[in-house]
């Protein structure tokens, strides 16, 4: 899956960044901060999903 990232200036006075494929949003005081935050958030999401899958696999293997 190819991920895309966008950032826009919000009416609340902050930059909002988004990765639409994963429905993840973040924010920052500048566009650069918002983009850095979305990259970090996506990385954390991917790490979580990998750990969750590993845990599920270990549980299945331990049942055998």
N, C-alpha and C positions, 0 to 999 in steps of 0.2 A: 504494500500500500504506500502510495506517495502522499506525504503530508504537506499541506500548505499552511502558511502563516500570514496573517494580516494584522495591521494595527490601524486604529483610527482614534481621533481626538473626540472625547465624549463631552456631552453638555455639562457633566459634573466637574470638568476641569482636569481630567486625567486621561492618559493614553490607555486605551484598552487593546489588548492583543488577543487573537483567537486562532485556534487550530480547529477549523470546522469539522474535519473528519472524525475527531475524537470528542467534539463538543466541550473543549477546554478553553477557558478564558483566564486572562490574568491582566495586570495593570501595572503602570509605572508613571512616574512624574514626567518622564520624557519618552519619546518613541523608542529610543535605544534601551531604556530600562524595561519598557513593556515587552520588547522583543526578547530581551534576555530572560525575563520572567516566564514568558510562554515556553521558551526552549527548556528551561529548568522544569516547569510544570509537566511538559510532555515527557521529559526524561524520567521524572518521578513516576508518572503514570505507567510508562512502559516497564520500569523496574518492578512496580507493584504487580502488574499483570504477569510478568515472568515468574516472580516469586509465588504468586497464587497458583499458577499452572504447575510449578515444581512441587508445591505442597500437595496439590490434588494427585499428581502422579505418585508421589511417595506414599500417600494414603492408599492408593490402589495397589501399589506393589507390596505394601505391608499386609494387605488382606489376603495375599496369595500364600 
